[in-house]
Every structure is written in C-alpha cells, then in structure tokens.
C-alpha cells in the first residue's frame, strides 16, 4: 500500500544463472522489480559477462545477452496479469535461469529504484537501454504525469478500457486510459478519447493493432486515440518512421513523453470543465 508520501510496496526478484543445479551454485545476473499498485514490472540484466565466463567458461553468452529483450517482450505480453506472470516464472523457469523468491521493498519511484537495486546487488554494468525503451517504461512515465496532474485517481479517467464493447465481442484488446468530456459550445465535444502507450522502435505490430481497432471503434461512434510514444522519429530512422506512419494513416494522434506534463494538464482541464459544467 502507499503512504501519504507516495511510498509504494514493491517486490524485487533476483535472476540467477545456475549452470549446474546439482552443485547448488549460482550467479546473480539480473533483477525484476514489481509494483502491484503501479501495475509496473521491469527488468535489468547484466551486460558484462566477465564474471559469468570465470564462473562458467562454457556459458552460452548469446543466450545470456538475449535475456534482457526476452524478458521485456514477456512482460509486455503479460501486462494484464503481471502477478500471475511472476508466479508462472517462479514455477516454470529452466534449471539454468532461476528466479529467487521475491523480497519486499518500499519505493516512491519504482523505475528509479530498479537500477539502484541492480547496482547494490549485482554491481556490474547494466545492459544499455534507452531512457524509455519499452512500452512498459513509456506507460510508467504516462502514469507519473497523470499523477503529477492529480488526475490518475479521478474516476472519470478510466483505466484498462476493454475494446470488446467498442468493437465486437471477443476482442481481447484493452486501451490504457480513456475519458469523455461533456458536450458544450466552445468546449471539448464529448466524444470518446482514448490513450495508449507504445514504442515506435519496438511496437510495430501494436501500431497495426491500434489502427485496425480504431477502425472498428469509429465505425460505431466518434472517437479519438492518442498514442504516447518515446519520441517522434528522427530523419533516417526507418523503423520508427514506418511505425509513426501507420499511426498517422489511421488518424491516431501522437504525444511524445517529453511533453507529457502538458498533455496531462490538458486532460485535467477537460475533466475540470466536466466538474464545473
């Protein structure tokens, strides 16, 4: 639970490399940090394998280098049930890679706390990752901006909106946030406004899903979607430009994380208008 200072109960899980389970020897190579209240789970793995090679000269370094991206993808695929995902990992990870039992920790900012835990308990160079990087990290920055604008807990800003009532039965997709401003002259026009985070570099498939899903939504009612992204694509960045073009062609707006505070204040103004209308 959180106290008045915003301190939240989290758990961290050390990831162990265990090349020979019979010897009961292991090396800590990564850490996961879970905040149930924030619906946040992220990971950091070592990018320095000198200790690994001393510990186990026959180690498959390519396999170990891929763990960061592998866990990031798994976290994103299971973001609707992060607690269940952790429980499944504790049961089913291979004998070579094991998850240590979770340990409690209090943190005001889980995303800031994660590298500190890594440095304290593993103490080697982290895998180099972007400041935002994954959808989970972008969504966390969106949540932080909504909290700073004092609207994250506003009941009129809905979370985890299922697409099925807006599209067709059985649609498994969920939008991160959504709200409806009231209809009034000179004010926001009252149609559905949705918000969803994604990375232009990593989430090309998600961009296509958003495009298709919004087509179904708009066939039933007027609606807008804003995609919160890491940054607008730079010239020559073909991958990010392609993803951005998918969103643009689908008339999906974009909001870079650098201006999230202004974006959140704009939502607050619309919700304030609702309260005073």
SEVEX-676526 format. One record per atom (N, C-alpha, C): residue in one letter; residue number from 1; x, y, z; atom name. Coordinates in steps of 0.2 Angstrom, whole numbers, plus 5000, padded with zeros to 4 digits. Atoms other than C-alpha are relative to their C-alpha. Layout:
N
residuo,num,c1,c2,c3,atomo
a,NUM,X,Y,Z,CA
...
***
This chain:
277
residuo,num,c1,c2,c3,atomo
x,1,5004,4994,5000,N
x,1,5000,5000,5000,CA
x,1,5004,5006,5000,C
x,2,4997,4994,5000,N
x,2,5005,5018,4998,CA
x,2,4999,5004,5006,C
x,3,5001,4995,4994,N
x,3,5008,5031,5012,CA
x,3,4999,5007,4997,C
x,4,5001,4993,5002,N
x,4,5005,5050,5011,CA
x,4,5005,5003,4996,C
x,5,4994,4998,5003,N
x,5,5022,5052,5004,CA
x,5,5001,4997,4993,C
x,6,5000,5003,5006,N
x,6,5018,5041,4989,CA
x,6,5005,4994,5000,C
x,7,4996,5005,5000,N
x,7,5029,5027,4995,CA
x,7,4996,4993,4999,C
x,8,5004,5006,5002,N
x,8,5023,5010,4987,CA
x,8,5004,4994,5002,C
x,9,4997,5007,4999,N
x,9,5026,4992,4992,CA
x,9,5001,4997,4994,C
x,10,4997,5004,5006,N
x,10,5036,4983,4979,CA
x,10,5003,4994,5002,C
x,11,4996,5007,4999,N
x,11,5045,4966,4977,CA
x,11,5005,5000,4995,C
x,12,4995,5001,5005,N
x,12,5061,4963,4969,CA
x,12,5002,4992,4999,C
x,13,4998,5007,5002,N
x,13,5067,4946,4961,CA
x,13,5006,5000,4997,C
x,14,4993,5001,5003,N
x,14,5085,4942,4958,CA
x,14,4999,4994,4995,C
x,15,4999,5005,5005,N
x,15,5088,4932,4942,CA
x,15,5006,4996,5000,C
x,16,4993,5004,4999,N
x,16,5101,4918,4944,CA
x,16,5002,4996,4994,C
x,17,4997,5005,5005,N
x,17,5112,4909,4932,CA
x,17,5002,4994,5004,C
x,18,4998,5006,4996,N
x,18,5113,4891,4938,CA
x,18,5002,4995,4995,C
x,19,4998,5004,5006,N
x,19,5124,4881,4925,CA
x,19,5000,4992,5003,C
x,20,5000,5007,4997,N
x,20,5124,4865,4937,CA
x,20,4996,5000,5006,C
x,21,5005,4999,4995,N
x,21,5109,4864,4948,CA
x,21,5002,4995,5006,C
x,22,4998,5004,4995,N
x,22,5116,4849,4957,CA
x,22,5005,5003,5005,C
x,23,4995,4997,4996,N
x,23,5131,4859,4964,CA
x,23,4997,5006,5004,C
x,24,5004,4995,4997,N
x,24,5118,4872,4970,CA
x,24,5005,5007,5001,C
x,25,4996,4994,5001,N
x,25,5130,4886,4964,CA
x,25,4996,5005,4995,C
x,26,5003,4995,5005,N
x,26,5123,4902,4955,CA
x,26,5004,5006,5000,C
x,27,4998,4993,5000,N
x,27,5127,4919,4950,CA
x,27,4994,5005,4998,C
x,28,5006,4995,5002,N
x,28,5115,4934,4950,CA
x,28,5002,5004,4994,C
x,29,4998,4997,5006,N
x,29,5114,4941,4933,CA
x,29,4994,5005,4998,C
x,30,5005,4995,5002,N
x,30,5098,4952,4933,CA
x,30,4995,5000,5006,C
x,31,5004,4998,4994,N
x,31,5084,4959,4944,CA
x,31,4993,5002,4996,C
x,32,5007,4998,5002,N
x,32,5065,4961,4941,CA
x,32,4997,5004,5006,C
x,33,5003,4996,4995,N
x,33,5055,4975,4951,CA
x,33,4993,5000,4998,C
x,34,5007,5000,5001,N
x,34,5036,4973,4953,CA
x,34,4997,5005,5005,C
x,35,5005,4995,4995,N
x,35,5024,4987,4960,CA
x,35,4993,4998,4998,C
x,36,5007,5002,5002,N
x,36,5007,4979,4960,CA
x,36,4995,5007,5000,C
x,37,5004,4994,5000,N
x,37,4999,4997,4964,CA
x,37,5001,5003,4993,C
x,38,4998,4997,5006,N
x,38,5008,5004,4949,CA
x,38,4998,4996,4993,C
x,39,5001,5005,5005,N
x,39,5004,4989,4938,CA
x,39,5007,5000,4996,C
x,40,4993,4999,5003,N
x,40,5023,4990,4934,CA
x,40,5004,4994,5002,C
x,41,4995,5006,4999,N
x,41,5036,4976,4931,CA
x,41,5005,5002,4995,C
x,42,4994,4998,5005,N
x,42,5053,4980,4923,CA
x,42,5006,4995,5003,C
x,43,4994,5004,4999,N
x,43,5070,4971,4922,CA
x,43,5006,5003,4998,C
x,44,4993,4998,5002,N
x,44,5088,4974,4921,CA
x,44,5005,4994,5000,C
x,45,4996,5006,5000,N
x,45,5101,4961,4916,CA
x,45,5007,5003,4999,C
x,46,4993,4998,5001,N
x,46,5120,4962,4916,CA
x,46,5002,5000,4993,C
x,47,4997,5000,5007,N
x,47,5129,4967,4900,CA
x,47,5007,4998,5000,C
x,48,4993,5002,4999,N
x,48,5146,4962,4907,CA
x,48,5000,4993,5002,C
x,49,5000,5008,4999,N
x,49,5149,4943,4906,CA
x,49,5007,4998,5002,C
x,50,4993,5002,4998,N
x,50,5167,4943,4913,CA
x,50,4999,4995,5006,C
x,51,5001,5004,4994,N
x,51,5161,4936,4930,CA
x,51,4997,4993,4998,C
x,52,5003,5006,5003,N
x,52,5150,4923,4920,CA
x,52,5005,4996,4997,C
x,53,4995,5004,5003,N
x,53,5165,4917,4910,CA
x,53,5004,4997,5005,C
x,54,4996,5003,4994,N
x,54,5175,4915,4926,CA
x,54,4996,4994,5003,C
x,55,5004,5005,4997,N
x,55,5161,4906,4934,CA
x,55,4998,4994,4996,C
x,56,5002,5006,5005,N
x,56,5156,4895,4919,CA
x,56,5003,5001,4993,C
x,57,4997,4998,5007,N
x,57,5168,4896,4904,CA
x,57,4996,4997,4994,C
x,58,5004,5002,5005,N
x,58,5156,4886,4894,CA
x,58,4993,5003,4999,C
x,59,5006,4997,5000,N
x,59,5142,4898,4896,CA
x,59,4998,5002,4993,C
x,60,5003,4998,5006,N
x,60,5131,4902,4881,CA
x,60,4999,5008,5000,C
x,61,5001,4993,4999,N
x,61,5134,4921,4880,CA
x,61,4995,5003,4996,C
x,62,5006,4997,5004,N
x,62,5122,4924,4866,CA
x,62,4994,4999,5003,C
x,63,5006,5002,4996,N
x,63,5108,4916,4876,CA
x,63,4999,5005,5006,C
x,64,5000,4995,4994,N
x,64,5113,4927,4891,CA
x,64,4999,5007,4998,C
x,65,5001,4993,5002,N
x,65,5114,4943,4881,CA
x,65,4993,5001,4997,C
x,66,5007,4999,5002,N
x,66,5096,4940,4874,CA
x,66,4995,5000,5006,C
x,67,5005,5000,4995,N
x,67,5088,4939,4891,CA
x,67,4997,5006,5001,C
x,68,5003,4994,4999,N
x,68,5085,4957,4893,CA
x,68,4994,5001,4995,C
x,69,5005,4999,5005,N
x,69,5075,4958,4877,CA
x,69,4995,4995,5001,C
x,70,5005,5006,4999,N
x,70,5067,4941,4880,CA
x,70,4995,5002,5006,C
x,71,5005,4998,4995,N
x,71,5060,4947,4897,CA
x,71,4996,5006,4999,C
x,72,5004,4994,5001,N
x,72,5055,4964,4891,CA
x,72,4994,4998,4996,C
x,73,5006,5002,5005,N
x,73,5044,4955,4877,CA
x,73,4995,4996,5005,C
x,74,5004,5004,4996,N
x,74,5037,4943,4890,CA
x,74,4996,5004,5005,C
x,75,5004,4995,4996,N
x,75,5032,4957,4902,CA
x,75,4995,5004,4996,C
x,76,5005,4997,5004,N
x,76,5023,4966,4888,CA
x,76,4994,4996,4998,C
x,77,5005,5005,5002,N
x,77,5014,4951,4883,CA
x,77,4995,4998,5006,C
x,78,5004,5002,4994,N
x,78,5008,4948,4901,CA
x,78,4998,5006,5004,C
x,79,5001,4995,4995,N
x,79,5005,4965,4907,CA
x,79,4993,5001,5003,C
x,80,5006,5000,4997,N
x,80,4987,4962,4910,CA
x,80,4999,4996,5007,C
x,81,5000,5004,4994,N
x,81,4992,4950,4924,CA
x,81,5007,4999,5002,C
x,82,4993,5000,4998,N
x,82,5009,4954,4930,CA
x,82,5002,4995,5006,C
x,83,4999,5004,4994,N
x,83,5007,4945,4947,CA
x,83,5000,4992,4998,C
x,84,5000,5007,5002,N
x,84,5002,4929,4938,CA
x,84,5006,4998,4996,C
x,85,4994,5002,5004,N
x,85,5016,4930,4926,CA
x,85,5006,4999,5004,C
x,86,4994,5002,4996,N
x,86,5029,4931,4940,CA
x,86,4999,4993,5003,C
x,87,5001,5007,4997,N
x,87,5021,4916,4949,CA
x,87,5001,4995,4995,C
x,88,4998,5006,5005,N
x,88,5022,4906,4932,CA
x,88,5007,5000,4999,C
x,89,4993,5000,5001,N
x,89,5040,4911,4930,CA
x,89,5004,4996,5006,C
x,90,4997,5004,4994,N
x,90,5044,4905,4948,CA
x,90,4999,4993,4999,C
x,91,5002,5007,5001,N
x,91,5036,4888,4943,CA
x,91,5004,4997,4995,C
x,92,4999,5003,5006,N
x,92,5042,4886,4926,CA
x,92,5007,5002,4997,C
x,93,4994,4998,5003,N
x,93,5059,4894,4923,CA
x,93,5005,4994,4999,C
x,94,4995,5006,5001,N
x,94,5073,4882,4917,CA
x,94,5005,5000,5006,C
x,95,4995,5001,4995,N
x,95,5086,4875,4928,CA
x,95,5006,5004,5000,C
x,96,4994,4996,5001,N
x,96,5099,4886,4920,CA
x,96,4998,5007,5003,C
x,97,5002,4993,4997,N
x,97,5089,4903,4924,CA
x,97,4995,4999,5005,C
x,98,5005,5001,4995,N
x,98,5080,4903,4940,CA
x,98,4998,5007,5003,C
x,99,5002,4994,4997,N
x,99,5070,4917,4949,CA
x,99,5000,4999,5008,C
x,100,5000,5001,4992,N
x,100,5074,4919,4968,CA
x,100,4994,5003,5003,C
x,101,5006,4997,4997,N
x,101,5060,4922,4980,CA
x,101,5000,5007,5000,C
x,102,5001,4992,5000,N
x,102,5053,4940,4980,CA
x,102,5002,5002,5007,C
x,103,4998,4996,4994,N
x,103,5059,4952,4993,CA
x,103,4997,5006,5000,C
x,104,5003,4993,5000,N
x,104,5049,4967,4999,CA
x,104,5005,5006,5000,C
x,105,4996,4994,4999,N
x,105,5055,4984,4997,CA
x,105,4995,5006,4999,C
x,106,5004,4994,5001,N
x,106,5047,5002,4998,CA
x,106,5003,5004,4995,C
x,107,4997,4995,5005,N
x,107,5049,5014,4984,CA
x,107,4995,5005,4998,C
x,108,5005,4994,5002,N
x,108,5042,5031,4979,CA
x,108,5000,4999,4992,C
x,109,4999,5001,5007,N
x,109,5048,5028,4961,CA
x,109,5003,4994,4998,C
x,110,4997,5007,5002,N
x,110,5050,5010,4955,CA
x,110,5005,5000,4995,C
x,111,4995,5000,5006,N
x,111,5058,5015,4939,CA
x,111,5007,5003,5002,C
x,112,4994,4997,4998,N
x,112,5071,5025,4948,CA
x,112,5004,4995,5005,C
x,113,4998,5005,4996,N
x,113,5073,5011,4961,CA
x,113,5004,4994,4997,C
x,114,4997,5006,5003,N
x,114,5077,4997,4949,CA
x,114,5007,5000,4999,C
x,115,4993,5000,5001,N
x,115,5094,5002,4944,CA
x,115,5004,5001,5006,C
x,116,4996,5000,4993,N
x,116,5099,5006,4962,CA
x,116,5000,4993,5003,C
x,117,5000,5007,4997,N
x,117,5094,4988,4967,CA
x,117,5005,4996,4996,C
x,118,4995,5003,5004,N
x,118,5104,4982,4952,CA
x,118,5007,5001,5002,C
x,119,4994,4998,4998,N
x,119,5119,4991,4957,CA
x,119,5002,4998,5007,C
x,120,4999,5003,4993,N
x,120,5118,4986,4975,CA
x,120,5001,4993,5000,C
x,121,5000,5007,5000,N
x,121,5115,4968,4972,CA
x,121,5004,4996,4995,C
x,122,4997,5003,5005,N
x,122,5123,4964,4956,CA
x,122,5007,5003,4998,C
x,123,4994,4996,5000,N
x,123,5136,4978,4954,CA
x,123,5004,5000,4994,C
x,124,4996,4999,5006,N
x,124,5141,4976,4936,CA
x,124,4996,5004,4995,C
x,125,5003,4996,5006,N
x,125,5137,4985,4920,CA
x,125,4994,4998,4998,C
x,126,5007,5002,5003,N
x,126,5119,4985,4915,CA
x,126,5000,5000,4993,C
x,127,5001,5000,5007,N
x,127,5113,4981,4898,CA
x,127,4998,5007,4998,C
x,128,5002,4993,5002,N
x,128,5112,4998,4889,CA
x,128,4993,5000,4997,C
x,129,5007,4999,5002,N
x,129,5094,5003,4887,CA
x,129,4998,5007,4999,C
x,130,5002,4993,5001,N
x,130,5085,5019,4881,CA
x,130,4997,5002,5007,C
x,131,5003,4997,4994,N
x,131,5078,5030,4894,CA
x,131,4993,4998,5001,C
x,132,5007,5002,5000,N
x,132,5060,5025,4889,CA
x,132,5000,4993,4998,C
x,133,4998,5006,5003,N
x,133,5064,5010,4878,CA
x,133,4993,4996,4999,C
x,134,5005,5005,5001,N
x,134,5049,4998,4881,CA
x,134,4993,5004,5001,C
x,135,5007,4997,4999,N
x,135,5030,5001,4881,CA
x,135,4999,5001,5008,C
x,136,5001,5000,4993,N
x,136,5030,4997,4900,CA
x,136,5003,5006,5003,C
x,137,4996,4994,4998,N
x,137,5043,5011,4903,CA
x,137,4996,5007,4998,C
x,138,5004,4995,5003,N
x,138,5033,5023,4892,CA
x,138,4994,5001,5004,C
x,139,5006,5000,4996,N
x,139,5017,5019,4901,CA
x,139,5001,5002,5007,C
x,140,4999,4997,4993,N
x,140,5025,5022,4918,CA
x,140,5001,5007,5000,C
x,141,4999,4993,5000,N
x,141,5030,5039,4913,CA
x,141,4994,5004,4999,C
x,142,5007,4998,5001,N
x,142,5012,5042,4907,CA
x,142,4997,5000,5007,C
x,143,5003,5001,4993,N
x,143,5006,5036,4924,CA
x,143,5003,5006,5005,C
x,144,4997,4995,4996,N
x,144,5018,5048,4933,CA
x,144,4998,5007,4998,C
x,145,5003,4993,5002,N
x,145,5012,5063,4923,CA
x,145,4993,5001,5002,C
x,146,5007,5000,4998,N
x,146,4994,5059,4926,CA
x,146,5000,5001,5008,C
x,147,5000,4999,4993,N
x,147,4998,5058,4945,CA
x,147,5002,5007,5002,C
x,148,4997,4993,4998,N
x,148,5008,5075,4945,CA
x,148,4994,5005,4998,C
x,149,5006,4996,5001,N
x,149,4992,5082,4937,CA
x,149,4994,4999,5004,C
x,150,5006,5002,4995,N
x,150,4981,5074,4951,CA
x,150,4994,4998,4996,C
x,151,5006,5003,5003,N
x,151,4970,5065,4939,CA
x,151,5000,4993,4999,C
x,152,4999,5008,5001,N
x,152,4977,5047,4939,CA
x,152,4994,4997,5004,C
x,153,5005,5003,4996,N
x,153,4964,5043,4953,CA
x,153,4993,5003,4999,C
x,154,5006,4997,5002,N
x,154,4950,5053,4945,CA
x,154,4996,4994,4997,C
x,155,5004,5005,5003,N
x,155,4936,5041,4942,CA
x,155,4997,5001,4993,C
x,156,5002,4998,5007,N
x,156,4931,5050,4926,CA
x,156,5006,4998,4995,C
x,157,4995,5003,5004,N
x,157,4948,5044,4919,CA
x,157,5000,4993,5001,C
x,158,5001,5007,4999,N
x,158,4945,5026,4916,CA
x,158,5007,4996,4998,C
x,159,4994,5004,5001,N
x,159,4959,5013,4916,CA
x,159,4999,4993,4997,C
x,160,5001,5007,5003,N
x,160,4961,4997,4906,CA
x,160,4994,4999,4997,C
x,161,5007,5000,5003,N
x,161,4946,5000,4895,CA
x,161,5000,4994,4995,C
x,162,5000,5006,5005,N
x,162,4941,4984,4886,CA
x,162,4997,5002,4993,C
x,163,5002,4998,5007,N
x,163,4939,4986,4867,CA
x,163,4994,4996,4998,C
x,164,5005,5004,5003,N
x,164,4926,4972,4865,CA
x,164,4993,5004,5000,C
x,165,5006,4996,5000,N
x,165,4911,4984,4870,CA
x,165,5000,5005,4994,C
x,166,4999,4995,5005,N
x,166,4918,4996,4857,CA
x,166,5001,4998,4993,C
x,167,4998,5003,5007,N
x,167,4922,4984,4843,CA
x,167,4995,4994,4999,C
x,168,5004,5006,5001,N
x,168,4915,4967,4843,CA
x,168,5001,4995,5006,C
x,169,4999,5004,4995,N
x,169,4913,4953,4856,CA
x,169,5006,4995,4999,C
x,170,4994,5004,5000,N
x,170,4928,4943,4860,CA
x,170,5007,5004,4998,C
x,171,4993,4996,5001,N
x,171,4941,4957,4856,CA
x,171,5003,5000,5006,C
x,172,4997,5001,4994,N
x,172,4954,4954,4869,CA
x,172,5004,5007,5002,C
x,173,4996,4994,4999,N
x,173,4962,4972,4867,CA
x,173,4997,5004,5006,C
x,174,5002,4995,4995,N
x,174,4962,4985,4881,CA
x,174,5004,5006,4999,C
x,175,4997,4994,5000,N
x,175,4966,5003,4880,CA
x,175,5003,5002,5007,C
x,176,4997,4998,4993,N
x,176,4977,5011,4894,CA
x,176,4995,5004,5004,C
x,177,5005,4996,4996,N
x,177,4965,5025,4898,CA
x,177,4995,5003,4995,C
x,178,5005,4997,5005,N
x,178,4950,5034,4891,CA
x,178,4995,5005,5005,C
x,179,5004,4996,4996,N
x,179,4938,5048,4896,CA
x,179,4995,5003,4995,C
x,180,5005,4996,5004,N
x,180,4923,5058,4889,CA
x,180,4999,5007,5002,C
x,181,5002,4993,4998,N
x,181,4922,5077,4890,CA
x,181,4993,5001,4998,C
x,182,5007,4999,5002,N
x,182,4905,5084,4890,CA
x,182,4999,5004,4994,C
x,183,5001,4996,5006,N
x,183,4897,5092,4875,CA
x,183,4998,5007,5002,C
x,184,5002,4993,4999,N
x,184,4896,5111,4876,CA
x,184,5003,5005,4995,C
x,185,4997,4995,5005,N
x,185,4899,5126,4864,CA
x,185,5006,5002,5002,C
x,186,4993,4997,4999,N
x,186,4917,5131,4863,CA
x,186,5004,4995,5005,C
x,187,4997,5004,4996,N
x,187,4922,5116,4874,CA
x,187,5001,4993,4996,C
x,188,4999,5007,5003,N
x,188,4928,5098,4870,CA
x,188,4993,4997,4999,C
x,189,5006,5002,5003,N
x,189,4915,5089,4860,CA
x,189,4997,4994,5003,C
x,190,5003,5005,4997,N
x,190,4911,5075,4871,CA
x,190,5001,4993,4998,C
x,191,4999,5007,5002,N
x,191,4916,5060,4861,CA
x,191,5006,4997,5003,C
x,192,4995,5004,4997,N
x,192,4927,5046,4867,CA
x,192,5007,5002,4999,C
x,193,4993,4999,5001,N
x,193,4945,5050,4870,CA
x,193,5004,4994,5003,C
x,194,4996,5006,4997,N
x,194,4957,5035,4872,CA
x,194,5008,5002,5000,C
x,195,4992,4999,4999,N
x,195,4976,5035,4877,CA
x,195,5003,4993,5000,C
x,196,4997,5006,4999,N
x,196,4988,5021,4874,CA
x,196,5008,5001,4998,C
x,197,4993,5000,5000,N
x,197,5007,5019,4876,CA
x,197,5003,4995,4995,C
x,198,4996,5005,5004,N
x,198,5019,5011,4863,CA
x,198,5007,5003,4998,C
x,199,4993,4998,5002,N
x,199,5037,5012,4857,CA
x,199,5000,5000,4993,C
x,200,4999,5000,5007,N
x,200,5040,5017,4839,CA
x,200,5005,4995,4998,C
x,201,4995,5005,5002,N
x,201,5055,5006,4839,CA
x,201,4999,4993,5001,C
x,202,5001,5006,4998,N
x,202,5048,4991,4846,CA
x,202,4993,4997,4999,C
x,203,5007,5002,5000,N
x,203,5029,4990,4844,CA
x,203,4997,5001,4993,C
x,204,5003,4999,5007,N
x,204,5026,4990,4825,CA
x,204,4993,4996,5000,C
x,205,5006,5004,5000,N
x,205,5013,4976,4827,CA
x,205,4995,5003,5004,C
x,206,5005,4997,4996,N
x,206,5004,4985,4841,CA
x,206,4998,5006,4996,C
x,207,5003,4994,5004,N
x,207,5003,5001,4830,CA
x,207,4995,4997,4995,C
x,208,5005,5002,5005,N
x,208,4994,4990,4817,CA
x,208,4994,4998,5003,C
x,209,5006,5002,4996,N
x,209,4983,4983,4830,CA
x,209,4996,5006,5002,C
x,210,5004,4993,4998,N
x,210,4978,5001,4836,CA
x,210,4997,5002,4994,C
x,211,5003,4997,5006,N
x,211,4975,5006,4818,CA
x,211,4993,4996,4998,C
x,212,5006,5004,5001,N
x,212,4963,4991,4815,CA
x,212,4995,5001,5005,C
x,213,5004,4999,4995,N
x,213,4955,4993,4832,CA
x,213,4996,5006,5000,C
x,214,5004,4994,5000,N
x,214,4951,5011,4830,CA
x,214,4996,5000,4994,C
x,215,5005,5001,5006,N
x,215,4943,5007,4813,CA
x,215,4994,4998,5002,C
x,216,5007,5002,4997,N
x,216,4930,4997,4822,CA
x,216,4997,5004,5005,C
x,217,5003,4996,4995,N
x,217,4928,5009,4836,CA
x,217,4996,5006,4996,C
x,218,5003,4994,5003,N
x,218,4925,5024,4824,CA
x,218,4994,4998,4996,C
x,219,5005,5002,5004,N
x,219,4913,5014,4814,CA
x,219,4993,5000,5004,C
x,220,5006,5000,4996,N
x,220,4901,5014,4829,CA
x,220,4999,5007,5004,C
x,221,5000,4994,4996,N
x,221,4905,5031,4837,CA
x,221,5006,5004,4998,C
x,222,4994,4996,5001,N
x,222,4916,5046,4835,CA
x,222,5005,4999,5006,C
x,223,4995,5002,4994,N
x,223,4932,5043,4845,CA
x,223,5007,5002,4997,C
x,224,4993,4998,5001,N
x,224,4950,5049,4846,CA
x,224,5005,4996,5004,C
x,225,4994,5003,4996,N
x,225,4966,5040,4851,CA
x,225,5006,5004,4999,C
x,226,4993,4997,4999,N
x,226,4982,5047,4857,CA
x,226,5005,4995,5002,C
x,227,4995,5005,4998,N
x,227,4997,5036,4856,CA
x,227,5006,5004,5003,C
x,228,4994,4997,4996,N
x,228,5010,5041,4869,CA
x,228,5006,4996,4998,C
x,229,4994,5003,5003,N
x,229,5027,5037,4861,CA
x,229,5006,5003,5004,C
x,230,4994,4998,4997,N
x,230,5045,5038,4867,CA
x,230,5003,5007,4997,C
x,231,4999,4994,5003,N
x,231,5049,5052,4854,CA
x,231,4998,5000,4993,C
x,232,5002,5000,5008,N
x,232,5045,5057,4836,CA
x,232,5006,4998,4996,C
x,233,4994,5003,5004,N
x,233,5056,5049,4823,CA
x,233,5005,5005,4998,C
x,234,4995,4995,5003,N
x,234,5072,5057,4818,CA
x,234,5001,4998,4993,C
x,235,4999,5001,5007,N
x,235,5077,5058,4800,CA
x,235,5005,4994,4999,C
x,236,4996,5006,5002,N
x,236,5084,5042,4793,CA
x,236,4998,4994,5005,C
x,237,5002,5006,4996,N
x,237,5076,5031,4807,CA
x,237,4994,4997,4997,C
x,238,5006,5003,5004,N
x,238,5066,5020,4795,CA
x,238,4995,4996,5004,C
x,239,5005,5004,4996,N
x,239,5059,5008,4808,CA
x,239,4995,5005,5004,C
x,240,5005,4996,4996,N
x,240,5052,5022,4819,CA
x,240,4995,5004,4995,C
x,241,5004,4996,5005,N
x,241,5046,5032,4804,CA
x,241,4994,4995,4997,C
x,242,5005,5004,5003,N
x,242,5037,5017,4797,CA
x,242,4994,4999,5006,C
x,243,5005,5001,4995,N
x,243,5028,5014,4814,CA
x,243,4996,5006,5001,C
x,244,5003,4993,5000,N
x,244,5024,5033,4815,CA
x,244,4995,5001,4994,C
x,245,5005,4999,5005,N
x,245,5016,5032,4798,CA
x,245,4994,4996,5000,C
x,246,5006,5004,4999,N
x,246,5005,5018,4802,CA
x,246,4995,5003,5005,C
x,247,5004,4997,4996,N
x,247,4998,5028,4816,CA
x,247,4997,5006,4997,C
x,248,5002,4994,5004,N
x,248,4997,5044,4805,CA
x,248,4994,4998,4995,C
x,249,5005,5002,5005,N
x,249,4987,5035,4792,CA
x,249,4994,4998,5003,C
x,250,5006,5002,4996,N
x,250,4975,5028,4805,CA
x,250,4997,5006,5003,C
x,251,5003,4994,4996,N
x,251,4972,5046,4811,CA
x,251,5001,5000,5007,C
x,252,4999,5001,4993,N
x,252,4979,5042,4828,CA
x,252,5006,5005,5002,C
x,253,4996,4994,4998,N
x,253,4987,5057,4836,CA
x,253,5006,4997,5004,C
x,254,4995,5002,4996,N
x,254,5004,5055,4845,CA
x,254,5002,5006,5005,C
x,255,4998,4995,4994,N
x,255,5011,5063,4861,CA
x,255,5007,4997,5002,C
x,256,4993,5002,4997,N
x,256,5030,5062,4865,CA
x,256,5000,5001,5007,C
x,257,4999,5000,4993,N
x,257,5035,5058,4883,CA
x,257,5003,5007,5003,C
x,258,4997,4993,4998,N
x,258,5045,5075,4884,CA
x,258,4994,5005,5002,C
x,259,5005,4995,4999,N
x,259,5028,5084,4884,CA
x,259,4994,4997,5004,C
x,260,5005,5003,4996,N
x,260,5018,5073,4895,CA
x,260,4997,5004,5005,C
x,261,5003,4996,4995,N
x,261,5015,5085,4909,CA
x,261,4995,5005,4997,C
x,262,5005,4996,5003,N
x,262,5007,5097,4897,CA
x,262,4994,4997,4997,C
x,263,5005,5005,5002,N
x,263,4997,5083,4890,CA
x,263,4995,4999,5005,C
x,264,5004,5002,4994,N
x,264,4991,5078,4907,CA
x,264,4996,5006,5003,C
x,265,5004,4994,4997,N
x,265,4986,5096,4912,CA
x,265,4994,5001,4995,C
x,266,5005,4999,5005,N
x,266,4976,5097,4896,CA
x,266,4994,4995,5002,C
x,267,5005,5005,4998,N
x,267,4966,5081,4901,CA
x,267,4997,5003,5007,C
x,268,5003,4997,4993,N
x,268,4964,5089,4919,CA
x,268,4995,5006,4998,C
x,269,5004,4994,5002,N
x,269,4957,5105,4911,CA
x,269,4993,4997,4997,C
x,270,5006,5003,5003,N
x,270,4944,5094,4901,CA
x,270,4996,4997,5006,C
x,271,5004,5003,4994,N
x,271,4939,5085,4917,CA
x,271,4998,5005,5005,C
x,272,5002,4994,4996,N
x,272,4939,5101,4927,CA
x,272,4993,5003,4997,C
x,273,5005,4997,5003,N
x,273,4927,5108,4914,CA
x,273,4993,4995,5002,C
x,274,5005,5005,4998,N
x,274,4916,5092,4917,CA
x,274,4997,5002,5007,C
x,275,5002,4999,4994,N
x,275,4916,5095,4935,CA
x,275,4996,5007,5001,C
x,276,5003,4993,4999,N
x,276,4911,5114,4933,CA
x,276,4994,5001,4996,C
x,277,5005,4999,5005,N
x,277,4899,5112,4919,CA
x,277,4993,5000,5003,C
***
